[in-house]
Amino acid sequence: MSVLVNKDSKIIVQGFTGSEGTFHASQMIEYGSNVVGGVTPGKGGQTHLEKPVFNTVKEAVEKTGADVSIIFVPPAFAADAIMEAADAGIKVIITITEGIPVKDMMKAKPYAKERGATLVGPNCPGVITPEEAKVGIMPGFVFKKGKVGIVSKSGTLTYEAADQVVKAGLGITTAIGIGGDPIIGTSTKEAVQLLMADPETEGIVMIGEIGGNYEAEAARWIKEQGNPKPVVGFIAGQTAPPGRRMGHAGAIIGGADDTAEAKMKIMSECGIHVVNSPADIGETMVKALG
């Protein structure tokens, strides 16, 4: 049992023959992910990385039975790529592209949802179920199989948390990088819900950042459920000044509840084990699991 992706996932790459798509697809194949082909309009019928290239997602799904797609399409065309994947019946759409216009995402997000697809991202590192499938850009060697799930808004902090959890001897079930844009397909709460429902996941690491209310929403839901599994939380951007955008497009303090301090307070009140530094994630999880 894993969340979103596993060894049986049939993965296609949209933007397959571009430089980003080529580099990361080859890394995913090397990791052992079941990449069954890719899509680049106008290049259908060719072979790339020893995999078939298709002109459309629909054709790729018909020929390969693909159920997961990863998108490396330039920002101006990425929302169309999301909607094309959803139309073709892809169930998990992971969008790596950064800088997709907000108005495009306002259209693509509900479009994917209405068609029963789970959209992860955009502007995210992807999803990895260690030793089964890496659908993203994360360094696979950091992740080892185990019993802790990770939900993170930050790419690099996903890797740091994974490293801490692995070094603590716990390992990882699935890590979900949800992305840092203002509009993303899967929220912190939705990702936490997936891991809470996974029988192999015994504890969860939740990494957030300033801006928005995703973490507070997730924390309140966890409390309402009676804290079924221990959650260790960290918020990035503790020294960020109000009104200043920090890194991610979604990381800007708009109101009093958007600060790292306010989020950490809400999380603590909801029974989450909040750490002040990512360096404490591993050992705090060990203690929380008891």
C-alpha positions as CSV (number, residue, x, y, z in Angstrom):
1,M,0.0,0.0,0.0
2,S,1.4,3.4,-0.9
3,V,0.0,6.8,-1.7
4,L,-0.5,8.2,-5.2
5,V,2.3,6.3,-6.9
6,N,3.8,2.8,-6.6
7,K,5.7,0.2,-8.6
8,D,2.6,-0.5,-10.7
9,S,2.1,3.1,-11.7
10,K,2.3,3.5,-15.5
11,I,3.9,6.9,-16.0
12,I,4.1,9.2,-19.0
13,V,6.1,12.4,-19.3
14,Q,4.5,15.4,-20.9
15,G,7.3,17.6,-22.4
16,F,9.2,14.3,-22.8
17,T,11.8,15.4,-25.4
18,G,12.6,18.8,-23.9
19,S,15.8,19.3,-21.9
20,E,14.1,19.2,-18.5
21,G,11.8,16.3,-19.5
22,T,14.7,14.3,-20.9
23,F,17.0,14.8,-17.9
24,H,14.4,14.0,-15.2
25,A,12.8,11.2,-17.2
26,S,16.1,9.5,-17.5
27,Q,16.7,9.9,-13.7
28,M,13.2,8.4,-13.0
29,I,13.9,5.5,-15.4
30,E,17.3,4.9,-13.7
31,Y,15.5,4.9,-10.3
32,G,13.3,2.1,-11.5
33,S,10.0,4.1,-12.1
34,N,7.8,2.5,-14.7
35,V,7.9,5.2,-17.4
36,V,5.9,3.8,-20.3
37,G,6.4,6.7,-22.8
38,G,6.0,10.4,-23.3
39,V,4.2,13.1,-25.1
40,T,5.6,15.9,-27.3
41,P,3.2,17.2,-30.0
42,G,4.6,16.8,-33.5
43,K,7.1,14.1,-32.4
44,G,4.7,11.2,-32.2
45,G,6.1,7.9,-33.6
46,Q,9.7,8.7,-32.5
47,T,11.5,6.9,-29.7
48,H,13.2,8.8,-26.9
49,L,15.2,7.2,-24.0
50,E,14.1,3.9,-25.6
51,K,10.4,4.8,-24.9
52,P,7.7,5.7,-27.4
53,V,6.8,9.3,-28.0
54,F,3.1,10.2,-28.7
55,N,1.5,13.4,-30.1
56,T,-1.3,13.4,-27.5
57,V,-1.9,12.2,-24.0
58,K,-5.1,10.4,-25.3
59,E,-3.0,8.3,-27.7
60,A,-0.4,7.6,-25.0
61,V,-3.1,6.3,-22.6
62,E,-4.7,4.2,-25.3
63,K,-1.4,2.6,-26.3
64,T,0.3,2.2,-22.8
65,G,-2.5,2.2,-20.3
66,A,-0.8,5.1,-18.5
67,D,-2.4,6.3,-15.3
68,V,0.1,8.8,-14.0
69,S,1.6,11.8,-15.8
70,I,4.4,14.2,-14.9
71,I,4.4,17.6,-16.6
72,F,7.6,19.4,-17.8
73,V,5.8,21.8,-20.2
74,P,6.7,25.6,-20.4
75,P,4.4,27.8,-18.1
76,A,2.3,29.2,-21.0
77,F,1.2,25.8,-22.1
78,A,1.2,23.9,-18.8
79,A,-2.4,24.4,-17.8
80,D,-3.5,23.0,-21.2
81,A,-1.2,20.0,-20.6
82,I,-2.9,19.4,-17.2
83,M,-6.4,19.6,-18.8
84,E,-5.3,17.4,-21.6
85,A,-4.1,14.7,-19.1
86,A,-7.3,15.0,-17.1
87,D,-9.4,14.6,-20.3
88,A,-7.5,11.5,-21.3
89,G,-8.3,9.8,-18.0
90,I,-5.0,10.2,-16.2
91,K,-5.6,9.7,-12.5
92,V,-2.6,11.4,-10.9
93,I,-1.2,14.5,-12.6
94,I,2.1,15.8,-11.2
95,T,3.1,19.2,-12.4
96,I,6.7,20.3,-11.9
97,T,6.5,23.5,-14.0
98,E,7.0,26.8,-12.1
99,G,5.5,30.1,-13.1
100,I,2.1,29.0,-14.5
101,P,-0.1,32.1,-14.6
102,V,-2.6,32.1,-11.7
103,K,-5.6,32.6,-14.0
104,D,-4.6,29.5,-16.0
105,M,-4.5,27.4,-12.7
106,M,-7.9,28.8,-11.7
107,K,-9.2,27.0,-14.8
108,A,-7.1,23.9,-14.8
109,K,-7.5,23.0,-11.1
110,P,-11.3,22.6,-11.1
111,Y,-11.1,21.0,-14.6
112,A,-8.9,18.2,-13.3
113,K,-11.0,17.7,-10.1
114,E,-14.2,17.4,-12.1
115,R,-12.6,14.6,-14.1
116,G,-11.6,12.7,-11.0
117,A,-7.9,13.4,-11.3
118,T,-5.6,14.1,-8.4
119,L,-3.4,17.1,-9.3
120,V,-0.1,17.6,-7.4
121,G,1.7,20.9,-7.9
122,P,2.5,23.0,-9.9
123,N,5.9,24.2,-8.9
124,C,6.6,21.1,-6.9
125,P,9.3,18.4,-6.7
126,G,6.8,15.6,-7.2
127,V,6.0,12.4,-5.4
128,I,8.2,9.5,-4.4
129,T,7.4,6.1,-2.9
130,P,10.9,4.9,-2.1
131,E,12.3,1.9,-3.9
132,E,9.1,1.8,-6.0
133,A,8.5,5.0,-8.0
134,K,9.9,8.4,-8.2
135,V,7.7,10.8,-10.2
136,G,9.5,14.0,-9.8
137,I,12.9,15.8,-9.6
138,M,14.0,14.8,-6.1
139,P,17.3,13.1,-5.5
140,G,16.2,9.4,-5.1
141,F,19.2,8.2,-3.1
142,V,18.1,10.3,0.0
143,F,14.8,8.3,0.3
144,K,14.7,4.9,1.9
145,K,11.6,2.7,2.5
146,G,10.0,2.9,5.9
147,K,7.0,4.1,7.9
148,V,6.9,7.9,7.9
149,G,5.0,10.0,5.3
150,I,6.2,13.5,4.3
151,V,4.0,16.4,3.1
152,S,6.0,19.5,2.1
153,K,5.5,22.9,0.4
154,S,9.3,23.2,-0.1
155,G,11.4,21.0,-2.4
156,T,14.7,21.2,-0.6
157,L,13.2,20.9,2.8
158,T,11.5,17.7,1.6
159,Y,15.0,16.2,1.0
160,E,16.3,17.5,4.3
161,A,13.3,16.0,6.2
162,A,13.7,12.7,4.4
163,D,17.4,12.6,5.2
164,Q,16.6,13.3,8.9
165,V,13.9,10.6,9.0
166,V,16.1,8.0,7.2
167,K,19.1,8.8,9.5
168,A,16.9,8.3,12.5
169,G,16.2,4.8,11.2
170,L,12.5,5.2,10.4
171,G,12.4,5.5,6.6
172,I,9.7,6.8,4.4
173,T,6.4,5.5,3.0
174,T,5.6,8.3,0.5
175,A,6.9,11.9,0.3
176,I,4.5,14.4,-1.4
177,G,5.9,17.8,-2.5
178,I,2.7,19.8,-2.9
179,G,4.4,22.9,-4.4
180,G,4.6,26.5,-3.3
181,D,2.4,28.4,-5.8
182,P,-0.7,30.3,-4.6
183,I,-3.0,27.8,-6.4
184,I,-2.0,24.2,-6.1
185,G,-3.9,21.0,-6.8
186,T,-3.5,19.1,-3.6
187,S,-3.5,21.1,-0.3
188,T,-1.5,20.2,2.8
189,K,-4.7,18.8,4.4
190,E,-5.5,16.6,1.4
191,A,-2.0,15.2,1.4
192,V,-2.1,14.6,5.1
193,Q,-5.5,12.8,4.7
194,L,-4.0,10.5,2.1
195,L,-1.2,9.5,4.5
196,M,-3.5,9.2,7.5
197,A,-5.5,6.7,5.4
198,D,-2.4,4.7,4.5
199,P,-1.9,1.7,6.8
200,E,1.9,1.6,6.3
201,T,2.3,5.2,7.4
202,E,2.8,5.4,11.2
203,G,3.8,9.0,11.5
204,I,3.8,12.2,9.3
205,V,6.2,15.1,8.8
206,M,4.4,18.2,7.7
207,I,6.5,21.0,6.3
208,G,4.9,24.4,5.6
209,E,6.0,27.9,5.0
210,I,4.7,31.4,5.7
211,G,1.7,32.6,3.7
212,G,-1.7,31.1,3.2
213,N,-3.7,28.9,5.6
214,Y,-2.9,25.4,4.4
215,E,-1.0,24.3,7.5
216,A,-3.6,25.7,9.9
217,E,-6.4,23.9,8.0
218,A,-4.5,20.7,8.1
219,A,-3.7,21.0,11.8
220,R,-7.3,21.6,12.7
221,W,-8.4,18.6,10.7
222,I,-5.8,16.4,12.5
223,K,-7.1,17.6,15.9
224,E,-10.7,16.9,14.9
225,Q,-9.7,13.4,14.0
226,G,-8.3,12.9,17.5
227,N,-4.6,13.0,16.3
228,P,-4.7,9.4,14.9
229,K,-1.0,9.4,14.0
230,P,1.9,11.6,15.4
231,V,2.7,14.6,13.2
232,V,5.9,16.5,13.4
233,G,5.6,20.0,11.9
234,F,8.1,22.7,10.7
235,I,7.4,26.1,9.2
236,A,10.0,27.8,7.0
237,G,10.4,31.5,6.9
238,Q,10.5,32.3,10.6
239,T,12.5,35.4,10.1
240,A,10.5,36.7,7.1
241,P,9.3,40.3,7.2
242,P,5.5,40.9,6.6
243,G,4.6,41.8,3.1
244,R,7.8,40.5,1.5
245,R,7.6,37.6,-0.9
246,M,10.0,34.8,0.1
247,G,11.1,32.4,-2.6
248,H,7.8,30.7,-3.5
249,A,5.0,32.8,-5.1
250,G,2.6,31.7,-2.3
251,A,5.0,32.5,0.5
252,I,4.0,36.0,1.5
253,I,2.7,37.2,4.8
254,G,-0.7,38.8,4.2
255,G,-2.3,38.7,7.6
256,A,-1.5,38.0,11.2
257,D,-2.2,34.2,10.8
258,D,0.2,33.9,7.9
259,T,3.4,34.4,10.0
260,A,5.5,31.4,10.9
261,E,4.9,32.1,14.6
262,A,1.2,32.1,14.3
263,K,1.2,28.9,12.2
264,M,3.5,27.2,14.7
265,K,1.2,28.2,17.6
266,I,-1.9,26.8,15.9
267,M,-0.1,23.6,15.0
268,S,1.1,23.2,18.7
269,E,-2.4,23.8,20.0
270,C,-3.7,21.1,17.6
271,G,-1.3,18.5,19.1
272,I,1.4,18.6,16.4
273,H,5.0,18.2,17.6
274,V,6.4,21.5,16.2
275,V,10.2,21.9,15.7
276,N,12.1,25.1,15.3
277,S,14.7,23.7,13.1
278,P,14.6,21.0,10.3
279,A,17.6,19.4,12.1
280,D,15.2,18.3,14.9
281,I,12.7,16.5,12.6
282,G,14.2,13.0,12.8
283,E,14.7,12.7,16.6
284,T,11.4,14.4,17.3
285,M,9.6,11.8,15.2
286,V,11.4,8.9,16.9
287,K,10.2,10.3,20.3
288,A,6.7,10.9,19.0
289,L,6.4,7.3,17.7
290,G,7.6,6.2,21.1
